[in-house]
Each structure stands twice: as C-alpha cells, then as structure tokens.
Amino acid sequence: MPSFIKRHRFMAVHRAAGLCGLAALGLANAVQAAPAFDSGSPWMFGDWGGKRTELAQQGFDFKLDYTSETAANLHGGYNHDKATRYSDQFTLSAHLDLQKLLGWQDAEFQLALNNRNGDSLGNERTGDPRVGTISSSQEVWGRGSVTRLTQLWYQQKFFDQALSIKLGRFNEGEDFNTMPCDFQNLSLCGSQAGNYVNTWYNWPISQWAMRVKYQLNPELFAQIGVFEQNPSNLENDNAFKLSGSGTQGAVVPVELVWSPKLNGLPGEYRAGYYYSSADSEDVYKDTDGQPAALTGMAYRAASSKHGMWLNFSQQVTSQASDQSRGLSLFANGTLHDKKTNMVDNYVSLGMVYKGPLDARPKDAIGLGVSRIHVNPAYRRNADARNQAAAVYDYNDPSFTPVQDTEYNAELYYGVHVANWLTVRPNLQYIRHPGGVDQVDDAWIAGLKVQLSF
C-alpha cells in the first residue's frame, strides 16, 4: 500500500477518534452541567454549570442533605387522640481527597455538621409517657433539636490500601454493625447495637475515636475501634465540644465483615463484639445482691459491660436487564449485658425489592419486623419499685409500668422521584409500645423524604 494512502488512512482514523472523544466529552459535560431540578442530576440545584463536578475532580466534594419524617397515629397507642408529629435533619458535609489536593497518598478528610429538629409521636402519643417507647416511629428524631459536629476525621491507608487507620471524631455506628437506613422505624434503620446500649453513641453524636481496618482479602476485612465514652457529648450545650473532660472510659468494638457474591449477587455479613470499660450500674440488685428498690441501698456497680451482634444482607434475585433490580433479604441481631442493660436482646428481619415495576426501575418496596426484649432483671426492678411504693394499680400516676417485649413492623414504598429525591410513604405497626402490655397496639402512618440539594 502506498505510503500516502497509509498516512491518509491514519489521519482519518485519528480525526474520527478525536471527534468521538470530543462528542464523549461534550456528553459528559452536558451530564455534569445538569441544570437545577434535572431528574438525572444527583443534586436538586444542579451542577452549577459543571462547577461541582470540577471541584470533585480536584478533590473537594460537598453535600447538603435533608431528611424529614412525618408520623400520625391512626389507631391505638397510649393516647388515642389523633395527632401528627414532624421531625427532620439537615446534614452539611465536606469530603477532601488529600491525594488530589495535597499529594498525600491515600489520605482523606471528612467534616459534617448535623442539625435536627421536631417532635416524637412515640413519646407523646404511642407510648406510656412514664416509660415511652423502646424504638421510635421517626428514626431521625433524637438527641435534641440542635446543630452538632458529627464528623471530623482523617483517614490514611497503607500497604496498597489494605490497612486503613481513621482518627478524629465520629460514632461507632458509622463503621460497626452498620445497616442501611431506608426504613423510618428506628428498629429497622442503621446500627442497632447503639440503640439499646447507653455507652454506644450513634449518629449524630461524635466522640474522639480511632478505627483500624485491615483487608484480609477482596471479600473479607477485620476492624477494631476505640471510642471515648463521654456522656457529656450528649448534652446540647456540648454540641461542638472537643475536649475530653467528662470521659468515663472507652468502648472497644471489634468486627469481621465478609462481602461475598453468591450466584453473582452482592451480600454483606457482619459479626462483632463490643466491650465498654465505663462504670455501669446493676439494673436490679444492690451491693448485697438484694433488690435495691426494696432495700433502699445503692445499686451495685459494674466495672464494664459487653455485647455482640450478627447481621447480614444478601441480594437473592435479579433482573436480567438490570442486576441492581431484585429481592434482597436482611437480618440483624444483638445480645447485651443482662446485669447492666435494659434490653438484653434484639432481632429483626426483612426484605427489600428494588425495581418492582419495569416502568419504575429505581423504586423499592421494603418490609421489616423487629422484636426488642427487655431484660427480666429490669422488669423485676420495676415490680420491686411498685412494691416499695405500695402502688399496684397501673392507672395510678406513680405506678412504674413493667416492660417486656416491643414488636415493630413497617411496610414502605420508596418512590424514586429523581436522583436527588426519594419519597417513602410507610405504614407501621407497633405491638405493646414500650413493651407495656396495657398499652394498645398502634398503627402509624409515616412519610419519609430524603433530598440532596
């Protein structure tokens, strides 16, 4: 073949490749520069003419997320009067890729501020106000209506990213016993170990901590953490506290996490144990081993408490056209110290089906049930308090309700309105709210909205 023909063919191919590249770049820029309220954009306010994507490529990524949860009592509960309660939270976060910004290999930084507001239907209507409910029909409610420092951490990876060390202020549930939080009922959302242990703090509380994780193989990693146990971090006036004053001990969780693909479908299995060195108090006995409520003596002290958890989630079916669509199953269980903890065990299970309709491939249906069991020693203490006060009538305002087991169930349909907006109407059923047999079972209508600005 003559050389000029070769040159001509090479120039034509090169020119075509260049045009394809320019077309791809133009398409990418069109996506990146999505306008406000574009359903395909991850942000409601769009990409600011491509500026947000440009900043992310340079190593600076920020988010402003919003979650609201509305709950109304349809039937039952302690107070049958109809009422609706609303709670919400804003989270402003910034993630810095320090390798891109400063050239620090495999290093990153995270900062997050969280603002919560609103009221709890469970405390005001569903549960007996003398004890409340054990779970909550609005998981986003809690820890006060205040702006808090929720994340302030630095993470460094070593040995080709096999070893990860995270230092700063964060919470146990961010890394340990984690589960998705699509349900509105607290017993089906996020890290459950912390919901029933008074020394383990979940979002939005932060404390000084360190987490070390090692990737044993592509599917398996082990991690251990050390978290400051400081009750003063719960106080609204200490929402931005950085000092360690008030620290009472440390919580040490350890966990093994396996993420296999079964029949090509993703799953995650977690097994963990926690130990708290903070002083605790027996829930029933005094220093002589007798019921403290009857003897009037101080409850005996314990130098520690501990517990464990198992949880898994596994996708079991998929659509041939889209593997992300299909049925996933999940289960979660925790065990807690019977001497010092109100709840001695918890278990939940459920399912989520993503893409139930071809016309709605990003919608999801979720169904979950949970059982929260109160420590028998805690119940005996309530009986002893009533005996000591000579109060035996449940309707007497000074009576201490005896708590046993609370059951929660939720069915939701998640409407994927846009990539930046999901709306989940839900129906919840609570049997024995607060674990109190005398309280009528409750039906709750809920609405959870998640929005990214």
C-alpha positions as CSV (number, residue, x, y, z in Angstrom):
1,M,0.0,0.0,0.0
2,P,1.5,3.4,-1.0
3,S,2.7,5.4,2.0
4,F,0.5,8.5,1.2
5,I,-2.6,6.2,1.5
6,K,-1.4,4.9,4.8
7,R,-0.9,8.4,6.0
8,H,-4.4,9.4,4.8
9,R,-6.0,6.4,6.5
10,F,-4.1,7.1,9.7
11,M,-5.2,10.8,9.7
12,A,-8.8,9.8,9.0
13,V,-8.9,7.3,11.9
14,H,-7.1,9.8,14.1
15,R,-9.6,12.6,13.2
16,A,-12.6,10.2,13.8
17,A,-11.2,9.2,17.2
18,G,-10.8,12.9,18.0
19,L,-14.4,13.6,17.0
20,C,-15.6,10.7,19.1
21,G,-13.6,11.9,22.1
22,L,-15.0,15.4,21.7
23,A,-18.5,14.1,21.5
24,A,-18.0,11.9,24.6
25,L,-16.5,14.9,26.4
26,G,-19.4,17.1,25.4
27,L,-21.9,14.5,26.6
28,A,-20.1,14.2,29.9
29,N,-20.1,17.9,30.3
30,A,-23.8,18.0,29.5
31,V,-24.4,15.5,32.2
32,Q,-22.1,17.2,34.7
33,A,-23.6,20.6,34.0
34,A,-27.2,19.4,34.7
35,P,-29.5,22.3,35.5
36,A,-31.5,22.7,38.7
37,F,-34.3,20.2,39.1
38,D,-33.0,17.9,36.4
39,S,-34.2,14.4,37.5
40,G,-30.9,12.8,36.3
41,S,-28.7,15.0,38.5
42,P,-27.7,13.9,42.0
43,W,-28.4,17.4,43.2
44,M,-31.6,19.4,43.3
45,F,-29.8,22.6,42.4
46,G,-27.9,21.0,39.6
47,D,-24.2,21.0,38.8
48,W,-23.7,24.8,38.8
49,G,-22.6,24.8,35.2
50,G,-20.2,21.9,35.9
51,K,-18.5,23.6,38.9
52,R,-19.5,21.0,41.4
53,T,-18.1,18.1,39.3
54,E,-15.0,20.2,38.6
55,L,-14.4,20.7,42.4
56,A,-15.0,16.9,43.0
57,Q,-12.4,16.1,40.3
58,Q,-10.0,18.4,42.1
59,G,-10.6,16.6,45.4
60,F,-13.3,18.7,47.1
61,D,-16.8,17.2,47.4
62,F,-19.5,18.7,49.5
63,K,-23.2,17.8,50.2
64,L,-26.2,19.3,51.8
65,D,-28.7,16.5,52.5
66,Y,-32.2,16.8,54.1
67,T,-34.4,14.1,55.7
68,S,-37.9,14.6,57.0
69,E,-40.1,12.1,58.8
70,T,-43.8,12.6,59.5
71,A,-45.8,10.2,61.7
72,A,-49.5,10.1,62.5
73,N,-51.3,7.7,64.9
74,L,-54.1,6.0,63.0
75,H,-55.3,3.7,65.8
76,G,-54.3,2.5,69.2
77,G,-51.3,3.5,71.4
78,Y,-51.4,5.1,74.8
79,N,-53.2,8.2,73.7
80,H,-55.9,7.6,71.1
81,D,-56.4,11.2,70.2
82,K,-55.3,11.7,66.6
83,A,-52.0,13.6,66.1
84,T,-49.3,14.2,63.6
85,R,-45.6,14.8,64.5
86,Y,-42.8,16.0,62.3
87,S,-39.0,15.7,62.6
88,D,-36.2,16.5,60.3
89,Q,-32.4,16.9,59.9
90,F,-30.1,18.8,57.7
91,T,-26.5,17.5,57.1
92,L,-23.8,19.6,55.6
93,S,-20.7,17.6,54.8
94,A,-17.4,18.1,53.0
95,H,-15.0,15.3,51.9
96,L,-11.5,16.1,50.9
97,D,-9.4,13.8,48.8
98,L,-6.0,14.8,50.1
99,Q,-4.1,12.9,47.5
100,K,-5.6,15.2,44.8
101,L,-5.5,18.3,46.9
102,L,-2.1,18.0,48.6
103,G,-0.5,15.0,47.1
104,W,-0.8,12.9,50.2
105,Q,-1.1,9.3,49.0
106,D,-4.3,7.5,50.0
107,A,-5.4,10.2,52.5
108,E,-8.8,11.8,53.1
109,F,-10.6,14.1,55.5
110,Q,-14.3,14.3,56.4
111,L,-16.3,17.1,58.1
112,A,-20.0,17.0,58.8
113,L,-22.4,19.2,60.7
114,N,-25.9,17.9,61.6
115,N,-29.0,19.9,62.6
116,R,-32.1,18.1,64.0
117,N,-35.5,19.5,64.8
118,G,-39.0,18.3,65.6
119,D,-41.1,16.2,67.9
120,S,-41.6,12.5,68.6
121,L,-45.0,10.9,68.1
122,G,-43.8,7.8,70.1
123,N,-43.0,9.8,73.2
124,E,-46.1,12.0,73.1
125,R,-48.8,9.6,71.9
126,T,-47.8,6.0,71.1
127,G,-46.1,5.0,74.4
128,D,-46.9,5.4,78.0
129,P,-45.3,8.7,78.9
130,R,-43.9,7.2,82.1
131,V,-41.6,4.9,80.0
132,G,-42.1,6.0,76.4
133,T,-41.4,3.5,73.5
134,I,-38.3,1.4,73.1
135,S,-37.9,2.1,69.4
136,S,-39.2,5.2,67.5
137,S,-41.5,5.6,64.6
138,Q,-39.3,8.5,63.5
139,E,-35.7,7.4,63.5
140,V,-34.4,10.8,62.6
141,W,-35.7,12.2,65.9
142,G,-33.4,12.2,68.9
143,R,-30.5,13.8,70.8
144,G,-32.1,17.2,70.8
145,S,-33.0,20.0,68.4
146,V,-29.6,21.4,67.9
147,T,-26.7,21.7,65.4
148,R,-23.9,19.3,66.2
149,L,-20.4,18.5,65.0
150,T,-21.0,14.9,63.8
151,Q,-17.8,14.1,61.8
152,L,-14.3,15.4,62.0
153,W,-11.9,12.7,60.9
154,Y,-8.7,11.9,58.9
155,Q,-8.2,8.6,57.3
156,Q,-4.9,7.2,56.0
157,K,-4.4,4.0,54.0
158,F,-1.2,1.9,53.8
159,F,0.1,-1.2,52.0
160,D,-1.8,-0.7,48.7
161,Q,-4.9,0.4,50.7
162,A,-5.0,-2.9,52.7
163,L,-4.6,-1.2,56.0
164,S,-6.8,1.8,56.9
165,I,-6.5,4.0,60.0
166,K,-9.2,6.5,60.8
167,L,-8.7,9.2,63.6
168,G,-10.9,12.0,64.8
169,R,-14.4,12.5,65.9
170,F,-17.1,10.1,64.7
171,N,-19.5,7.5,66.1
172,E,-19.5,3.7,66.4
173,G,-22.4,3.1,64.1
174,E,-20.6,4.8,61.2
175,D,-18.3,1.8,60.9
176,F,-19.6,-1.0,63.1
177,N,-22.9,-3.0,62.9
178,T,-23.9,-0.8,60.0
179,M,-27.1,-1.3,58.1
180,P,-28.9,0.8,55.5
181,C,-31.4,3.4,56.8
182,D,-34.3,3.4,54.4
183,F,-37.0,2.4,56.9
184,Q,-38.5,5.1,59.1
185,N,-38.8,2.9,62.2
186,L,-35.6,3.1,64.3
187,S,-35.6,-0.6,65.0
188,L,-35.1,-1.3,61.2
189,C,-32.7,1.5,60.5
190,G,-28.9,1.7,60.9
191,S,-26.6,0.4,63.7
192,Q,-28.9,-1.4,66.2
193,A,-26.3,-2.2,68.9
194,G,-26.1,1.5,69.8
195,N,-29.9,1.9,70.1
196,Y,-30.0,-0.3,73.2
197,V,-26.7,0.4,74.9
198,N,-26.2,3.6,76.9
199,T,-22.4,3.7,76.3
200,W,-22.6,3.3,72.4
201,Y,-23.5,6.5,70.6
202,N,-24.8,6.6,67.0
203,W,-25.4,9.5,64.6
204,P,-25.4,12.5,65.2
205,I,-23.2,12.2,68.3
206,S,-19.5,12.2,67.8
207,Q,-16.6,11.4,70.1
208,W,-12.9,11.0,69.9
209,A,-12.1,7.7,68.3
210,M,-9.7,5.6,66.3
211,R,-10.6,2.7,63.9
212,V,-8.1,0.3,62.4
213,K,-9.3,-1.9,59.5
214,Y,-7.3,-4.5,57.5
215,Q,-8.5,-6.0,54.2
216,L,-7.6,-9.7,54.6
217,N,-8.7,-10.5,51.0
218,P,-11.0,-8.8,48.5
219,E,-14.1,-10.2,50.3
220,L,-13.1,-10.1,53.9
221,F,-11.8,-7.5,56.4
222,A,-11.4,-7.2,60.1
223,Q,-11.6,-4.0,62.1
224,I,-11.2,-2.7,65.7
225,G,-12.1,0.6,67.2
226,V,-11.5,2.6,70.4
227,F,-14.2,5.2,71.2
228,E,-14.2,7.7,74.0
229,Q,-17.2,7.1,76.3
230,N,-18.3,10.5,77.5
231,P,-21.9,11.2,78.4
232,S,-21.3,15.0,78.3
233,N,-21.2,14.7,74.5
234,L,-25.0,14.1,74.6
235,E,-25.7,17.5,76.1
236,N,-26.9,20.1,73.7
237,D,-24.6,22.7,75.2
238,N,-21.6,20.5,74.2
239,A,-22.6,20.0,70.5
240,F,-19.2,21.3,69.4
241,K,-17.2,20.1,72.4
242,L,-13.7,19.0,71.5
243,S,-12.2,18.4,75.0
244,G,-12.1,15.1,76.7
245,S,-13.4,16.3,80.0
246,G,-16.1,14.0,81.4
247,T,-14.7,10.9,79.8
248,Q,-15.7,7.8,81.8
249,G,-14.0,5.1,79.9
250,A,-13.8,3.6,76.4
251,V,-15.9,1.4,74.1
252,V,-13.9,-1.1,72.1
253,P,-15.8,-2.8,69.2
254,V,-14.3,-5.5,67.0
255,E,-15.9,-6.8,63.8
256,L,-15.3,-9.2,61.0
257,V,-17.0,-8.3,57.7
258,W,-17.5,-10.7,54.7
259,S,-18.8,-9.4,51.4
260,P,-19.2,-12.3,49.0
261,K,-21.1,-12.6,45.8
262,L,-23.4,-15.5,45.8
263,N,-24.5,-16.5,42.3
264,G,-23.0,-13.2,41.2
265,L,-25.2,-11.2,43.6
266,P,-23.7,-9.0,46.4
267,G,-24.1,-9.6,50.1
268,E,-22.6,-8.5,53.4
269,Y,-22.2,-10.5,56.6
270,R,-21.1,-8.9,59.9
271,A,-20.1,-10.4,63.3
272,G,-18.9,-8.2,66.1
273,Y,-18.4,-7.8,69.8
274,Y,-18.1,-4.7,72.0
275,Y,-16.6,-4.1,75.4
276,S,-17.1,-0.9,77.5
277,S,-14.8,-0.1,80.3
278,A,-17.0,2.7,81.7
279,D,-18.6,2.0,85.1
280,S,-22.2,0.8,85.0
281,E,-24.9,0.1,87.4
282,D,-26.8,-3.2,88.0
283,V,-30.4,-2.9,86.9
284,Y,-31.8,-4.8,89.9
285,K,-29.5,-5.8,92.8
286,D,-27.7,-3.8,95.5
287,T,-24.2,-4.4,96.8
288,D,-25.6,-7.4,98.9
289,G,-27.3,-9.0,96.0
290,Q,-30.8,-8.0,97.1
291,P,-33.4,-5.9,95.2
292,A,-32.1,-2.3,95.6
293,A,-35.6,-0.8,95.2
294,L,-36.7,-2.7,98.3
295,T,-33.7,-2.3,100.5
296,G,-33.1,1.4,99.6
297,M,-29.4,0.7,99.2
298,A,-27.4,1.8,96.2
299,Y,-27.5,-0.4,93.1
300,R,-24.2,-2.4,92.9
301,A,-21.6,-1.1,90.5
302,A,-20.1,-3.0,87.5
303,S,-16.8,-2.0,86.0
304,S,-17.7,-2.9,82.5
305,K,-20.4,-4.1,80.1
306,H,-20.3,-6.0,76.8
307,G,-22.4,-7.4,74.0
308,M,-22.3,-8.8,70.5
309,W,-24.1,-8.6,67.1
310,L,-24.7,-10.5,63.9
311,N,-26.2,-9.0,60.8
312,F,-26.4,-9.8,57.1
313,S,-27.9,-8.5,53.9
314,Q,-28.0,-10.6,50.7
315,Q,-29.5,-10.0,47.3
316,V,-31.1,-13.2,46.2
317,T,-32.7,-12.4,42.8
318,S,-32.0,-10.0,39.9
319,Q,-33.5,-8.9,36.6
320,A,-31.6,-10.0,33.5
321,S,-31.8,-6.5,32.2
322,D,-30.6,-4.8,35.4
323,Q,-28.7,-6.7,38.1
324,S,-29.4,-4.0,40.6
325,R,-33.1,-4.8,40.5
326,G,-34.3,-7.7,42.6
327,L,-35.0,-9.1,46.0
328,S,-32.6,-8.6,49.0
329,L,-33.1,-10.2,52.4
330,F,-31.6,-8.9,55.7
331,A,-31.5,-9.8,59.4
332,N,-29.9,-8.3,62.4
333,G,-29.5,-9.5,66.0
334,T,-27.8,-8.2,69.1
335,L,-27.1,-9.5,72.6
336,H,-26.4,-7.3,75.6
337,D,-25.2,-7.5,79.2
338,K,-28.0,-8.7,81.4
339,K,-26.6,-7.2,84.6
340,T,-26.4,-3.6,83.4
341,N,-28.7,-3.2,80.3
342,M,-32.4,-2.6,80.0
343,V,-32.6,-4.5,76.7
344,D,-30.9,-7.9,76.7
345,N,-31.6,-9.0,73.1
346,Y,-33.0,-7.7,69.8
347,V,-33.7,-9.3,66.4
348,S,-35.1,-8.1,63.1
349,L,-35.5,-9.5,59.6
350,G,-37.0,-8.2,56.4
351,M,-36.8,-7.8,52.7
352,V,-36.3,-5.0,50.1
353,Y,-37.3,-5.4,46.5
354,K,-35.7,-2.8,44.1
355,G,-37.2,-2.1,40.8
356,P,-40.6,-3.9,41.3
357,L,-42.0,-2.4,38.1
358,D,-40.4,-2.0,34.7
359,A,-41.8,1.5,34.5
360,R,-40.3,2.3,37.9
361,P,-36.9,0.6,37.9
362,K,-35.5,2.7,40.8
363,D,-38.4,2.4,43.1
364,A,-38.3,0.0,46.1
365,I,-40.6,-1.9,48.4
366,G,-39.5,-2.7,51.9
367,L,-41.0,-4.9,54.6
368,G,-39.3,-5.4,58.0
369,V,-40.2,-6.7,61.5
370,S,-38.3,-6.4,64.8
371,R,-38.5,-7.8,68.3
372,I,-36.9,-5.9,71.3
373,H,-36.8,-7.8,74.5
374,V,-36.4,-6.2,77.9
375,N,-34.1,-7.8,80.4
376,P,-36.1,-9.8,83.0
377,A,-34.0,-8.3,85.8
378,Y,-35.1,-4.8,84.6
379,R,-38.7,-6.0,84.9
380,R,-38.2,-7.4,88.4
381,N,-36.8,-4.0,89.4
382,A,-40.0,-2.3,88.2
383,D,-42.0,-4.7,90.2
384,A,-39.8,-4.0,93.2
385,R,-40.3,-0.3,92.8
386,N,-44.0,-0.6,92.8
387,Q,-43.9,-2.9,95.8
388,A,-41.7,-0.5,97.7
389,A,-44.1,2.3,97.0
390,A,-47.1,0.1,97.7
391,V,-48.6,1.0,94.3
392,Y,-50.3,-1.8,92.3
393,D,-52.7,0.0,90.1
394,Y,-51.5,0.6,86.5
395,N,-53.7,3.7,86.3
396,D,-52.0,5.3,89.3
397,P,-49.7,8.1,88.1
398,S,-46.9,6.9,90.4
399,F,-47.1,3.3,89.1
400,T,-43.9,2.2,87.2
401,P,-45.1,0.3,84.1
402,V,-43.5,-3.2,83.7
403,Q,-41.9,-3.6,80.3
404,D,-41.4,-6.8,78.5
405,T,-41.3,-7.0,74.7
406,E,-42.0,-4.5,72.0
407,Y,-42.6,-5.6,68.4
408,N,-42.3,-3.2,65.4
409,A,-43.2,-3.7,61.7
410,E,-43.0,-1.5,58.7
411,L,-44.1,-1.6,55.1
412,Y,-42.9,1.1,52.8
413,Y,-42.9,2.0,49.1
414,G,-40.0,4.2,48.0
415,V,-40.8,6.5,45.1
416,H,-37.6,7.5,43.2
417,V,-38.9,10.9,42.1
418,A,-35.4,12.0,40.9
419,N,-31.8,11.1,41.6
420,W,-31.9,13.8,44.3
421,L,-35.3,13.0,45.8
422,T,-36.9,9.8,47.3
423,V,-40.3,9.8,49.0
424,R,-41.2,6.8,51.1
425,P,-44.8,6.6,52.4
426,N,-45.0,3.8,55.0
427,L,-47.3,2.0,57.4
428,Q,-46.0,0.9,60.8
429,Y,-47.5,-1.5,63.4
430,I,-46.3,-1.5,67.0
431,R,-47.3,-4.3,69.3
432,H,-47.0,-3.5,73.0
433,P,-45.5,0.0,72.6
434,G,-42.7,0.4,75.2
435,G,-43.1,-3.3,76.0
436,V,-46.1,-2.4,78.1
437,D,-48.9,-4.9,77.8
438,Q,-51.5,-2.4,79.0
439,V,-50.9,-0.1,76.0
440,D,-53.0,-0.8,72.9
441,D,-51.2,-1.9,69.8
442,A,-50.7,1.1,67.5
443,W,-51.0,1.7,63.7
444,I,-48.8,4.6,62.5
445,A,-48.8,6.3,59.0
446,G,-45.5,7.7,58.1
447,L,-43.8,9.6,55.3
448,K,-40.0,9.8,54.9
449,V,-38.5,12.2,52.4
450,Q,-34.8,12.2,51.5
451,L,-33.4,15.1,49.5
452,S,-30.0,16.2,48.3
453,F,-29.5,19.8,47.5
